Amino acid sequence: MARKPGSRSDITGPRVRAAALRLFAREGFAAVSMRQIAAEVGVQAGALYLYTPDKQSLLFDLMQDHMRGVLEALDALPPRETALERLEQFTRFHIRHHAARADEVFVSYMELRNLEPGNFRVIEGLRRAYEDRLETILRDGMAEGVLDVPDTKLATLALIAMLTGVNTWYREGGRLSLQTVEGIYWDMTRKAVSPVR
């Protein structure tokens, strides 16, 4: 099928992805049709296949791009010397980065169940790579004697769940600024993994 007159792949492709992301976050992957995505973009349904082979590929690409973006942004942070400094940096980064990407985070967590097995394994691997960054910090902190957790894997998953939870309630312009929320969550994180004195 020919492209709509005036359509350009470098413009329409990102619009397709943005529309799919909005619809998946609002209505859920299973409830969204390619026809709905096309209507949101303003193209005929057949035109979508110029930008993606199918809806599953679109979901996978969105989730993979999100996870790769998280890892790249985390790895681009300036190095910190101590485990405690790195833990604070991770905590603040996770909240700030994810708060700016609410739809991506929602889709990445809620739509895992809709990935085909091969796609699931790729996303799971990227998620594990992110979790490994935090678990390494916790292990280093234990080696330095500044952190104490009974199980670093469990602590990693618990901390990420707590930090990601900010996305479910935080609203810009609300009672607390994001910077204040970061500070409070950093204090809770530090206390949760610090040795009892």
RORO-60743 format. One line per field, with one value per atom (N, C-alpha, C): residue number from 1; residue in one letter; atom name; x, y, z. Coordinates in nm, 2 decimals, padded with zeros to 4 digits, always signed. Layout:
N
resi	(NUM; ...)
resn	(a; ...)
name	(CA; ...)
X	(X; ...)
Y	(Y; ...)
Z	(Z; ...)
This chain:
197
resi	(1; 1; 1; 2; 2; 2; 3; 3; 3; 4; 4; 4; 5; 5; 5; 6; 6; 6; 7; 7; 7; 8; 8; 8; 9; 9; 9; 10; 10; 10; 11; 11; 11; 12; 12; 12; 13; 13; 13; 14; 14; 14; 15; 15; 15; 16; 16; 16; 17; 17; 17; 18; 18; 18; 19; 19; 19; 20; 20; 20; 21; 21; 21; 22; 22; 22; 23; 23; 23; 24; 24; 24; 25; 25; 25; 26; 26; 26; 27; 27; 27; 28; 28; 28; 29; 29; 29; 30; 30; 30; 31; 31; 31; 32; 32; 32; 33; 33; 33; 34; 34; 34; 35; 35; 35; 36; 36; 36; 37; 37; 37; 38; 38; 38; 39; 39; 39; 40; 40; 40; 41; 41; 41; 42; 42; 42; 43; 43; 43; 44; 44; 44; 45; 45; 45; 46; 46; 46; 47; 47; 47; 48; 48; 48; 49; 49; 49; 50; 50; 50; 51; 51; 51; 52; 52; 52; 53; 53; 53; 54; 54; 54; 55; 55; 55; 56; 56; 56; 57; 57; 57; 58; 58; 58; 59; 59; 59; 60; 60; 60; 61; 61; 61; 62; 62; 62; 63; 63; 63; 64; 64; 64; 65; 65; 65; 66; 66; 66; 67; 67; 67; 68; 68; 68; 69; 69; 69; 70; 70; 70; 71; 71; 71; 72; 72; 72; 73; 73; 73; 74; 74; 74; 75; 75; 75; 76; 76; 76; 77; 77; 77; 78; 78; 78; 79; 79; 79; 80; 80; 80; 81; 81; 81; 82; 82; 82; 83; 83; 83; 84; 84; 84; 85; 85; 85; 86; 86; 86; 87; 87; 87; 88; 88; 88; 89; 89; 89; 90; 90; 90; 91; 91; 91; 92; 92; 92; 93; 93; 93; 94; 94; 94; 95; 95; 95; 96; 96; 96; 97; 97; 97; 98; 98; 98; 99; 99; 99; 100; 100; 100; 101; 101; 101; 102; 102; 102; 103; 103; 103; 104; 104; 104; 105; 105; 105; 106; 106; 106; 107; 107; 107; 108; 108; 108; 109; 109; 109; 110; 110; 110; 111; 111; 111; 112; 112; 112; 113; 113; 113; 114; 114; 114; 115; 115; 115; 116; 116; 116; 117; 117; 117; 118; 118; 118; 119; 119; 119; 120; 120; 120; 121; 121; 121; 122; 122; 122; 123; 123; 123; 124; 124; 124; 125; 125; 125; 126; 126; 126; 127; 127; 127; 128; 128; 128; 129; 129; 129; 130; 130; 130; 131; 131; 131; 132; 132; 132; 133; 133; 133; 134; 134; 134; 135; 135; 135; 136; 136; 136; 137; 137; 137; 138; 138; 138; 139; 139; 139; 140; 140; 140; 141; 141; 141; 142; 142; 142; 143; 143; 143; 144; 144; 144; 145; 145; 145; 146; 146; 146; 147; 147; 147; 148; 148; 148; 149; 149; 149; 150; 150; 150; 151; 151; 151; 152; 152; 152; 153; 153; 153; 154; 154; 154; 155; 155; 155; 156; 156; 156; 157; 157; 157; 158; 158; 158; 159; 159; 159; 160; 160; 160; 161; 161; 161; 162; 162; 162; 163; 163; 163; 164; 164; 164; 165; 165; 165; 166; 166; 166; 167; 167; 167; 168; 168; 168; 169; 169; 169; 170; 170; 170; 171; 171; 171; 172; 172; 172; 173; 173; 173; 174; 174; 174; 175; 175; 175; 176; 176; 176; 177; 177; 177; 178; 178; 178; 179; 179; 179; 180; 180; 180; 181; 181; 181; 182; 182; 182; 183; 183; 183; 184; 184; 184; 185; 185; 185; 186; 186; 186; 187; 187; 187; 188; 188; 188; 189; 189; 189; 190; 190; 190; 191; 191; 191; 192; 192; 192; 193; 193; 193; 194; 194; 194; 195; 195; 195; 196; 196; 196; 197; 197; 197)
resn	(m; m; m; a; a; a; r; r; r; k; k; k; p; p; p; g; g; g; s; s; s; r; r; r; s; s; s; d; d; d; i; i; i; t; t; t; g; g; g; p; p; p; r; r; r; v; v; v; r; r; r; a; a; a; a; a; a; a; a; a; l; l; l; r; r; r; l; l; l; f; f; f; a; a; a; r; r; r; e; e; e; g; g; g; f; f; f; a; a; a; a; a; a; v; v; v; s; s; s; m; m; m; r; r; r; q; q; q; i; i; i; a; a; a; a; a; a; e; e; e; v; v; v; g; g; g; v; v; v; q; q; q; a; a; a; g; g; g; a; a; a; l; l; l; y; y; y; l; l; l; y; y; y; t; t; t; p; p; p; d; d; d; k; k; k; q; q; q; s; s; s; l; l; l; l; l; l; f; f; f; d; d; d; l; l; l; m; m; m; q; q; q; d; d; d; h; h; h; m; m; m; r; r; r; g; g; g; v; v; v; l; l; l; e; e; e; a; a; a; l; l; l; d; d; d; a; a; a; l; l; l; p; p; p; p; p; p; r; r; r; e; e; e; t; t; t; a; a; a; l; l; l; e; e; e; r; r; r; l; l; l; e; e; e; q; q; q; f; f; f; t; t; t; r; r; r; f; f; f; h; h; h; i; i; i; r; r; r; h; h; h; h; h; h; a; a; a; a; a; a; r; r; r; a; a; a; d; d; d; e; e; e; v; v; v; f; f; f; v; v; v; s; s; s; y; y; y; m; m; m; e; e; e; l; l; l; r; r; r; n; n; n; l; l; l; e; e; e; p; p; p; g; g; g; n; n; n; f; f; f; r; r; r; v; v; v; i; i; i; e; e; e; g; g; g; l; l; l; r; r; r; r; r; r; a; a; a; y; y; y; e; e; e; d; d; d; r; r; r; l; l; l; e; e; e; t; t; t; i; i; i; l; l; l; r; r; r; d; d; d; g; g; g; m; m; m; a; a; a; e; e; e; g; g; g; v; v; v; l; l; l; d; d; d; v; v; v; p; p; p; d; d; d; t; t; t; k; k; k; l; l; l; a; a; a; t; t; t; l; l; l; a; a; a; l; l; l; i; i; i; a; a; a; m; m; m; l; l; l; t; t; t; g; g; g; v; v; v; n; n; n; t; t; t; w; w; w; y; y; y; r; r; r; e; e; e; g; g; g; g; g; g; r; r; r; l; l; l; s; s; s; l; l; l; q; q; q; t; t; t; v; v; v; e; e; e; g; g; g; i; i; i; y; y; y; w; w; w; d; d; d; m; m; m; t; t; t; r; r; r; k; k; k; a; a; a; v; v; v; s; s; s; p; p; p; v; v; v; r; r; r)
name	(N; CA; C; N; CA; C; N; CA; C; N; CA; C; N; CA; C; N; CA; C; N; CA; C; N; CA; C; N; CA; C; N; CA; C; N; CA; C; N; CA; C; N; CA; C; N; CA; C; N; CA; C; N; CA; C; N; CA; C; N; CA; C; N; CA; C; N; CA; C; N; CA; C; N; CA; C; N; CA; C; N; CA; C; N; CA; C; N; CA; C; N; CA; C; N; CA; C; N; CA; C; N; CA; C; N; CA; C; N; CA; C; N; CA; C; N; CA; C; N; CA; C; N; CA; C; N; CA; C; N; CA; C; N; CA; C; N; CA; C; N; CA; C; N; CA; C; N; CA; C; N; CA; C; N; CA; C; N; CA; C; N; CA; C; N; CA; C; N; CA; C; N; CA; C; N; CA; C; N; CA; C; N; CA; C; N; CA; C; N; CA; C; N; CA; C; N; CA; C; N; CA; C; N; CA; C; N; CA; C; N; CA; C; N; CA; C; N; CA; C; N; CA; C; N; CA; C; N; CA; C; N; CA; C; N; CA; C; N; CA; C; N; CA; C; N; CA; C; N; CA; C; N; CA; C; N; CA; C; N; CA; C; N; CA; C; N; CA; C; N; CA; C; N; CA; C; N; CA; C; N; CA; C; N; CA; C; N; CA; C; N; CA; C; N; CA; C; N; CA; C; N; CA; C; N; CA; C; N; CA; C; N; CA; C; N; CA; C; N; CA; C; N; CA; C; N; CA; C; N; CA; C; N; CA; C; N; CA; C; N; CA; C; N; CA; C; N; CA; C; N; CA; C; N; CA; C; N; CA; C; N; CA; C; N; CA; C; N; CA; C; N; CA; C; N; CA; C; N; CA; C; N; CA; C; N; CA; C; N; CA; C; N; CA; C; N; CA; C; N; CA; C; N; CA; C; N; CA; C; N; CA; C; N; CA; C; N; CA; C; N; CA; C; N; CA; C; N; CA; C; N; CA; C; N; CA; C; N; CA; C; N; CA; C; N; CA; C; N; CA; C; N; CA; C; N; CA; C; N; CA; C; N; CA; C; N; CA; C; N; CA; C; N; CA; C; N; CA; C; N; CA; C; N; CA; C; N; CA; C; N; CA; C; N; CA; C; N; CA; C; N; CA; C; N; CA; C; N; CA; C; N; CA; C; N; CA; C; N; CA; C; N; CA; C; N; CA; C; N; CA; C; N; CA; C; N; CA; C; N; CA; C; N; CA; C; N; CA; C; N; CA; C; N; CA; C; N; CA; C; N; CA; C; N; CA; C; N; CA; C; N; CA; C; N; CA; C; N; CA; C; N; CA; C; N; CA; C; N; CA; C; N; CA; C; N; CA; C; N; CA; C; N; CA; C; N; CA; C; N; CA; C; N; CA; C; N; CA; C; N; CA; C; N; CA; C; N; CA; C; N; CA; C; N; CA; C; N; CA; C; N; CA; C; N; CA; C; N; CA; C; N; CA; C; N; CA; C; N; CA; C; N; CA; C; N; CA; C; N; CA; C; N; CA; C; N; CA; C; N; CA; C; N; CA; C; N; CA; C)
X	(+00.08; +00.00; +00.09; +00.05; +00.13; +00.12; +00.22; +00.21; +00.11; +00.06; -00.03; +00.05; -00.01; +00.07; +00.12; +00.24; +00.31; +00.36; +00.34; +00.39; +00.54; +00.61; +00.75; +00.78; +00.87; +00.89; +00.96; +01.04; +01.11; +01.01; +00.90; +00.79; +00.68; +00.63; +00.52; +00.56; +00.68; +00.73; +00.72; +00.79; +00.78; +00.64; +00.55; +00.41; +00.34; +00.37; +00.31; +00.35; +00.47; +00.52; +00.46; +00.46; +00.40; +00.25; +00.18; +00.04; +00.02; +00.10; +00.09; +00.12; +00.22; +00.25; +00.14; +00.08; -00.03; -00.15; -00.18; -00.30; -00.27; -00.15; -00.12; -00.13; -00.08; -00.08; -00.22; -00.30; -00.44; -00.53; -00.52; -00.63; -00.58; -00.45; -00.39; -00.36; -00.25; -00.21; -00.32; -00.38; -00.48; -00.60; -00.64; -00.76; -00.73; -00.61; -00.58; -00.56; -00.62; -00.61; -00.51; -00.46; -00.38; -00.46; -00.59; -00.68; -00.69; -00.70; -00.70; -00.57; -00.46; -00.33; -00.33; -00.37; -00.37; -00.46; -00.58; -00.67; -00.61; -00.54; -00.47; -00.37; -00.30; -00.19; -00.25; -00.37; -00.43; -00.38; -00.36; -00.32; -00.41; -00.42; -00.50; -00.43; -00.50; -00.45; -00.34; -00.36; -00.25; -00.12; -00.12; +00.00; +00.09; +00.03; +00.11; +00.22; +00.19; +00.28; +00.40; +00.41; +00.53; +00.63; +00.58; +00.66; +00.68; +00.60; +00.61; +00.55; +00.61; +00.55; +00.41; +00.40; +00.27; +00.27; +00.16; +00.14; +00.24; +00.27; +00.37; +00.51; +00.55; +00.68; +00.68; +00.57; +00.56; +00.57; +00.50; +00.52; +00.66; +00.72; +00.86; +00.95; +00.94; +01.03; +01.02; +00.90; +00.88; +00.94; +00.92; +00.98; +01.13; +01.18; +01.33; +01.40; +01.34; +01.39; +01.39; +01.28; +01.28; +01.39; +01.40; +01.50; +01.64; +01.67; +01.80; +01.83; +01.73; +01.74; +01.77; +01.71; +01.73; +01.88; +01.92; +02.06; +02.17; +02.14; +02.24; +02.24; +02.13; +02.13; +02.19; +02.17; +02.24; +02.39; +02.43; +02.57; +02.64; +02.57; +02.63; +02.64; +02.59; +02.61; +02.76; +02.80; +02.93; +02.97; +03.09; +03.12; +03.13; +03.09; +03.09; +03.18; +03.25; +03.36; +03.30; +03.22; +03.18; +03.04; +03.01; +02.89; +02.77; +02.79; +02.68; +02.65; +02.75; +02.73; +02.66; +02.71; +02.65; +02.50; +02.47; +02.33; +02.24; +02.29; +02.21; +02.19; +02.30; +02.29; +02.18; +02.19; +02.09; +01.95; +01.93; +01.80; +01.74; +01.81; +01.76; +01.74; +01.84; +01.83; +01.70; +01.67; +01.56; +01.43; +01.41; +01.29; +01.28; +01.38; +01.38; +01.36; +01.43; +01.42; +01.29; +01.24; +01.11; +00.99; +01.00; +00.89; +00.86; +00.97; +00.95; +00.90; +00.88; +00.84; +00.73; +00.63; +00.52; +00.46; +00.43; +00.37; +00.46; +00.59; +00.69; +00.70; +00.71; +00.72; +00.60; +00.48; +00.36; +00.35; +00.38; +00.38; +00.48; +00.60; +00.71; +00.68; +00.61; +00.58; +00.45; +00.35; +00.21; +00.19; +00.27; +00.25; +00.35; +00.44; +00.53; +00.46; +00.34; +00.27; +00.22; +00.22; +00.17; +00.29; +00.41; +00.52; +00.53; +00.56; +00.59; +00.72; +00.73; +00.85; +00.98; +01.02; +01.15; +01.17; +01.06; +01.07; +01.08; +01.00; +01.01; +01.15; +01.22; +01.35; +01.45; +01.43; +01.52; +01.49; +01.36; +01.33; +01.37; +01.35; +01.39; +01.54; +01.61; +01.76; +01.80; +01.73; +01.76; +01.72; +01.61; +01.57; +01.67; +01.72; +01.81; +01.94; +01.98; +02.10; +02.09; +01.97; +01.95; +01.95; +01.88; +01.88; +02.03; +02.11; +02.24; +02.32; +02.30; +02.37; +02.34; +02.22; +02.19; +02.24; +02.23; +02.28; +02.43; +02.50; +02.65; +02.68; +02.60; +02.62; +02.60; +02.49; +02.46; +02.57; +02.62; +02.73; +02.86; +02.89; +03.01; +02.99; +02.87; +02.84; +02.86; +02.82; +02.85; +03.00; +03.07; +03.21; +03.28; +03.23; +03.28; +03.24; +03.14; +03.09; +02.99; +02.94; +02.85; +02.70; +02.68; +02.55; +02.53; +02.41; +02.39; +02.25; +02.24; +02.11; +02.13; +02.02; +02.03; +02.04; +01.99; +01.99; +01.99; +02.10; +02.12; +02.01; +01.98; +01.88; +01.75; +01.70; +01.57; +01.57; +01.68; +01.68; +01.68; +01.74; +01.74; +01.60; +01.53; +01.39; +01.30; +01.32; +01.23; +01.26; +01.38; +01.41; +01.36; +01.38; +01.33; +01.18; +01.11; +00.97; +00.92; +00.99; +00.96; +00.98; +01.10; +01.13; +01.03; +01.00; +00.91; +00.77; +00.74; +00.60; +00.57; +00.68; +00.66; +00.57; +00.59; +00.51; +00.36; +00.32; +00.18; +00.11; +00.18; +00.11; +00.16; +00.29; +00.35; +00.29; +00.25; +00.20; +00.27; +00.33; +00.40; +00.30; +00.35; +00.26; +00.19; +00.21; +00.15; +00.21; +00.18; +00.23; +00.38; +00.45; +00.59; +00.66; +00.77; +00.84; +00.91; +00.95; +01.02; +01.15; +01.22; +01.35; +01.33; +01.22; +01.18; +01.15; +01.08; +01.05; +01.17; +01.27; +01.39; +01.47; +01.47; +01.54; +01.48; +01.34; +01.28; +01.30; +01.29; +01.31; +01.46; +01.55; +01.69; +01.71; +01.64; +01.66; +01.60; +01.48; +01.42; +01.51; +01.56; +01.65; +01.77; +01.84; +01.96; +01.93; +01.82; +01.79; +01.75; +01.69; +01.65; +01.77; +01.88; +02.00; +02.12; +02.11; +02.22; +02.23; +02.35; +02.36; +02.29; +02.23; +02.16; +02.27; +02.26; +02.36; +02.31)
Y	(-00.12; +00.00; +00.12; +00.22; +00.34; +00.43; +00.50; +00.59; +00.70; +00.76; +00.87; +00.99; +01.07; +01.18; +01.27; +01.31; +01.40; +01.32; +01.19; +01.11; +01.08; +01.08; +01.05; +00.95; +00.85; +00.74; +00.79; +00.90; +00.95; +01.03; +01.06; +01.13; +01.03; +00.96; +00.87; +00.75; +00.70; +00.58; +00.62; +00.73; +00.77; +00.80; +00.85; +00.87; +00.74; +00.64; +00.51; +00.46; +00.47; +00.41; +00.49; +00.62; +00.70; +00.67; +00.66; +00.63; +00.49; +00.39; +00.26; +00.26; +00.33; +00.34; +00.40; +00.51; +00.57; +00.47; +00.41; +00.32; +00.19; +00.14; +00.02; +00.05; +00.17; +00.22; +00.24; +00.30; +00.34; +00.22; +00.14; +00.03; -00.11; -00.13; -00.26; -00.31; -00.39; -00.44; -00.52; -00.62; -00.71; -00.64; -00.52; -00.45; -00.36; -00.34; -00.24; -00.31; -00.26; -00.32; -00.23; -00.29; -00.21; -00.10; -00.12; -00.02; +00.10; +00.07; +00.18; +00.27; +00.20; +00.27; +00.35; +00.30; +00.37; +00.49; +00.48; +00.59; +00.70; +00.66; +00.76; +00.84; +00.77; +00.84; +00.91; +00.87; +00.93; +00.87; +00.74; +00.67; +00.55; +00.49; +00.37; +00.25; +00.16; +00.05; -00.03; -00.04; -00.11; -00.04; +00.09; +00.17; +00.14; +00.09; +00.06; -00.05; -00.13; -00.24; -00.20; -00.07; -00.01; +00.02; +00.02; +00.06; -00.05; -00.15; -00.26; -00.39; -00.51; -00.63; -00.66; -00.64; -00.67; -00.61; -00.62; -00.56; -00.61; -00.74; -00.80; -00.74; -00.72; -00.66; -00.51; -00.45; -00.31; -00.31; -00.39; -00.40; -00.43; -00.53; -00.57; -00.46; -00.39; -00.28; -00.17; -00.14; -00.03; -00.07; -00.20; -00.24; -00.25; -00.30; -00.32; -00.18; -00.08; +00.05; +00.12; +00.09; +00.15; +00.09; -00.04; -00.10; -00.07; -00.06; -00.02; +00.13; +00.21; +00.35; +00.37; +00.29; +00.29; +00.25; +00.14; +00.09; +00.20; +00.25; +00.35; +00.47; +00.52; +00.64; +00.61; +00.50; +00.46; +00.45; +00.39; +00.37; +00.50; +00.60; +00.73; +00.82; +00.78; +00.86; +00.87; +00.98; +01.00; +00.89; +00.84; +00.73; +00.79; +00.70; +00.74; +00.64; +00.68; +00.60; +00.49; +00.53; +00.43; +00.37; +00.25; +00.18; +00.27; +00.34; +00.42; +00.54; +00.60; +00.70; +00.65; +00.53; +00.47; +00.43; +00.38; +00.35; +00.47; +00.58; +00.70; +00.75; +00.74; +00.78; +00.69; +00.56; +00.47; +00.50; +00.52; +00.55; +00.68; +00.78; +00.91; +00.89; +00.83; +00.81; +00.73; +00.62; +00.54; +00.62; +00.69; +00.77; +00.88; +00.95; +01.06; +01.01; +00.91; +00.86; +00.80; +00.72; +00.66; +00.75; +00.85; +00.95; +01.02; +01.04; +01.11; +01.02; +00.89; +00.80; +00.70; +00.76; +00.68; +00.58; +00.61; +00.52; +00.40; +00.43; +00.33; +00.23; +00.29; +00.20; +00.11; +00.17; +00.10; -00.02; +00.01; -00.10; -00.20; -00.16; -00.25; -00.35; -00.30; -00.39; -00.47; -00.41; -00.47; -00.56; -00.54; -00.61; -00.72; -00.75; -00.86; -00.99; -01.01; -01.14; -01.15; -01.04; -01.05; -01.07; -01.08; -01.10; -01.25; -01.28; -01.41; -01.46; -01.59; -01.64; -01.59; -01.58; -01.53; -01.39; -01.31; -01.17; -01.15; -01.23; -01.23; -01.25; -01.35; -01.38; -01.26; -01.19; -01.07; -00.96; -00.93; -00.82; -00.87; -00.99; -01.04; -01.03; -01.05; -01.04; -00.89; -00.80; -00.66; -00.61; -00.66; -00.63; -00.69; -00.81; -00.87; -00.79; -00.74; -00.66; -00.53; -00.47; -00.35; -00.39; -00.50; -00.55; -00.58; -00.63; -00.67; -00.55; -00.43; -00.31; -00.28; -00.29; -00.26; -00.37; -00.49; -00.60; -00.59; -00.55; -00.53; -00.42; -00.31; -00.21; -00.26; -00.34; -00.40; -00.49; -00.57; -00.66; -00.58; -00.48; -00.40; -00.33; -00.28; -00.22; -00.31; -00.44; -00.54; -00.56; -00.57; -00.59; -00.47; -00.35; -00.23; -00.22; -00.30; -00.30; -00.18; -00.12; -00.01; -00.05; -00.17; -00.22; -00.36; -00.39; -00.53; -00.57; -00.67; -00.73; -00.88; -00.95; -01.10; -01.17; -01.11; -01.17; -01.05; -01.04; -00.93; -00.93; -01.05; -01.06; -01.01; -01.06; -01.02; -00.87; -00.82; -00.68; -00.59; -00.64; -00.57; -00.56; -00.67; -00.67; -00.59; -00.59; -00.52; -00.37; -00.33; -00.18; -00.13; -00.21; -00.17; -00.16; -00.25; -00.24; -00.12; -00.09; +00.03; +00.16; +00.17; +00.29; +00.31; +00.20; +00.20; +00.24; +00.21; +00.24; +00.39; +00.48; +00.62; +00.66; +00.59; +00.62; +00.60; +00.52; +00.50; +00.61; +00.69; +00.80; +00.94; +00.95; +01.08; +01.16; +01.29; +01.38; +01.51; +01.55; +01.68; +01.79; +01.88; +01.99; +01.95; +01.83; +01.79; +01.84; +01.79; +01.84; +01.83; +01.73; +01.72; +01.73; +01.79; +01.80; +01.67; +01.64; +01.51; +01.51; +01.62; +01.62; +01.59; +01.63; +01.60; +01.45; +01.40; +01.25; +01.17; +01.21; +01.14; +01.14; +01.25; +01.26; +01.17; +01.16; +01.08; +00.93; +00.90; +00.76; +00.72; +00.81; +00.77; +00.75; +00.82; +00.80; +00.66; +00.63; +00.50; +00.38; +00.40; +00.30; +00.28; +00.39; +00.38; +00.31; +00.34; +00.28; +00.13; +00.10; -00.04; -00.14; -00.08; -00.17; -00.14; -00.05; -00.02; -00.11; -00.14; -00.23; -00.16; -00.25; -00.20; -00.16; -00.04; +00.01; +00.01)
Z	(+00.00; +00.00; +00.00; -00.07; -00.08; +00.04; +00.07; +00.18; +00.16; +00.26; +00.26; +00.20; +00.11; +00.05; +00.16; +00.15; +00.25; +00.37; +00.38; +00.49; +00.47; +00.58; +00.58; +00.69; +00.65; +00.75; +00.88; +00.87; +00.99; +01.08; +01.02; +01.10; +01.15; +01.05; +01.08; +01.17; +01.14; +01.23; +01.38; +01.42; +01.56; +01.61; +01.52; +01.56; +01.58; +01.50; +01.52; +01.66; +01.69; +01.82; +01.93; +01.92; +02.03; +02.05; +01.94; +01.95; +02.01; +01.97; +02.03; +02.17; +02.21; +02.35; +02.44; +02.39; +02.46; +02.47; +02.36; +02.37; +02.45; +02.44; +02.52; +02.67; +02.71; +02.85; +02.90; +02.81; +02.85; +02.85; +02.74; +02.72; +02.74; +02.74; +02.75; +02.61; +02.59; +02.47; +02.40; +02.47; +02.41; +02.36; +02.42; +02.38; +02.26; +02.22; +02.12; +01.98; +01.88; +01.75; +01.66; +01.56; +01.47; +01.40; +01.38; +01.33; +01.42; +01.55; +01.65; +01.64; +01.63; +01.63; +01.50; +01.39; +01.26; +01.28; +01.34; +01.35; +01.44; +01.54; +01.63; +01.55; +01.46; +01.38; +01.27; +01.22; +01.10; +00.97; +00.97; +00.85; +00.83; +00.72; +00.70; +00.77; +00.81; +00.89; +00.81; +00.68; +00.61; +00.61; +00.62; +00.62; +00.74; +00.85; +00.97; +00.94; +00.84; +00.82; +00.74; +00.70; +00.65; +00.76; +00.89; +01.00; +01.10; +01.10; +01.19; +01.13; +01.15; +01.09; +01.15; +01.28; +01.35; +01.49; +01.56; +01.69; +01.79; +01.79; +01.88; +01.87; +01.74; +01.72; +01.77; +01.76; +01.81; +01.96; +02.03; +02.17; +02.21; +02.15; +02.18; +02.16; +02.04; +02.01; +02.12; +02.16; +02.26; +02.39; +02.43; +02.56; +02.55; +02.44; +02.43; +02.43; +02.35; +02.35; +02.49; +02.56; +02.70; +02.78; +02.79; +02.87; +02.83; +02.70; +02.65; +02.69; +02.68; +02.72; +02.87; +02.95; +03.10; +03.13; +03.06; +03.09; +03.04; +02.92; +02.86; +02.95; +03.00; +03.08; +03.22; +03.27; +03.40; +03.38; +03.28; +03.25; +03.22; +03.18; +03.14; +03.26; +03.38; +03.50; +03.54; +03.60; +03.64; +03.75; +03.74; +03.84; +03.99; +04.08; +04.22; +04.29; +04.39; +04.45; +04.54; +04.64; +04.74; +04.70; +04.76; +04.73; +04.78; +04.89; +04.94; +04.85; +04.79; +04.69; +04.57; +04.52; +04.41; +04.43; +04.55; +04.59; +04.58; +04.64; +04.63; +04.49; +04.41; +04.27; +04.20; +04.22; +04.16; +04.20; +04.33; +04.38; +04.32; +04.32; +04.26; +04.11; +04.04; +03.90; +03.87; +03.93; +03.90; +03.92; +04.02; +04.04; +03.93; +03.91; +03.81; +03.67; +03.63; +03.49; +03.47; +03.56; +03.54; +03.55; +03.64; +03.65; +03.52; +03.44; +03.31; +03.20; +03.23; +03.13; +03.18; +03.23; +03.30; +03.21; +03.09; +03.00; +02.96; +02.94; +02.91; +03.02; +03.14; +03.26; +03.28; +03.27; +03.28; +03.19; +03.06; +02.96; +02.98; +03.02; +03.05; +03.16; +03.26; +03.37; +03.35; +03.29; +03.29; +03.16; +03.06; +02.94; +02.91; +03.01; +03.00; +02.96; +03.02; +03.00; +02.85; +02.78; +02.64; +02.54; +02.59; +02.50; +02.46; +02.33; +02.29; +02.36; +02.38; +02.46; +02.42; +02.29; +02.25; +02.29; +02.27; +02.30; +02.45; +02.53; +02.67; +02.72; +02.67; +02.71; +02.69; +02.58; +02.55; +02.66; +02.68; +02.78; +02.92; +02.95; +03.08; +03.10; +03.00; +03.00; +03.03; +02.96; +02.98; +03.12; +03.17; +03.31; +03.41; +03.38; +03.47; +03.47; +03.36; +03.35; +03.44; +03.44; +03.52; +03.67; +03.70; +03.84; +03.89; +03.80; +03.83; +03.87; +03.81; +03.85; +03.99; +04.04; +04.18; +04.27; +04.23; +04.32; +04.34; +04.23; +04.25; +04.35; +04.35; +04.45; +04.59; +04.61; +04.74; +04.78; +04.69; +04.73; +04.76; +04.68; +04.71; +04.85; +04.88; +05.01; +05.12; +05.11; +05.21; +05.23; +05.12; +05.13; +05.19; +05.17; +05.24; +05.38; +05.42; +05.56; +05.59; +05.48; +05.50; +05.48; +05.42; +05.39; +05.45; +05.48; +05.54; +05.50; +05.41; +05.37; +05.38; +05.41; +05.42; +05.29; +05.18; +05.05; +04.95; +04.87; +04.78; +04.67; +04.62; +04.51; +04.56; +04.67; +04.73; +04.76; +04.81; +04.84; +04.72; +04.61; +04.48; +04.43; +04.43; +04.37; +04.46; +04.59; +04.68; +04.66; +04.65; +04.63; +04.50; +04.39; +04.26; +04.26; +04.33; +04.33; +04.41; +04.52; +04.60; +04.52; +04.45; +04.37; +04.25; +04.19; +04.07; +04.11; +04.24; +04.29; +04.29; +04.29; +04.28; +04.16; +04.05; +03.93; +03.95; +04.04; +04.06; +04.13; +04.20; +04.28; +04.25; +04.21; +04.20; +04.08; +04.11; +04.00; +04.01; +03.90; +03.90; +03.94; +04.03; +04.08; +04.20; +04.25; +04.37; +04.50; +04.61; +04.74; +04.75; +04.70; +04.71; +04.57; +04.57; +04.44; +04.42; +04.29; +04.27; +04.34; +04.35; +04.43; +04.57; +04.63; +04.77; +04.78; +04.69; +04.69; +04.68; +04.59; +04.58; +04.71; +04.78; +04.91; +05.01; +05.02; +05.11; +05.08; +04.95; +04.91; +04.93; +04.91; +04.94; +05.09; +05.17; +05.32; +05.36; +05.30; +05.33; +05.27; +05.15; +05.09; +05.18; +05.22; +05.30; +05.43; +05.50; +05.63; +05.61; +05.49; +05.47; +05.46; +05.41; +05.38; +05.47; +05.56; +05.65; +05.77; +05.82; +05.93; +06.05; +06.13; +06.26; +06.35; +06.41; +06.50; +06.64)
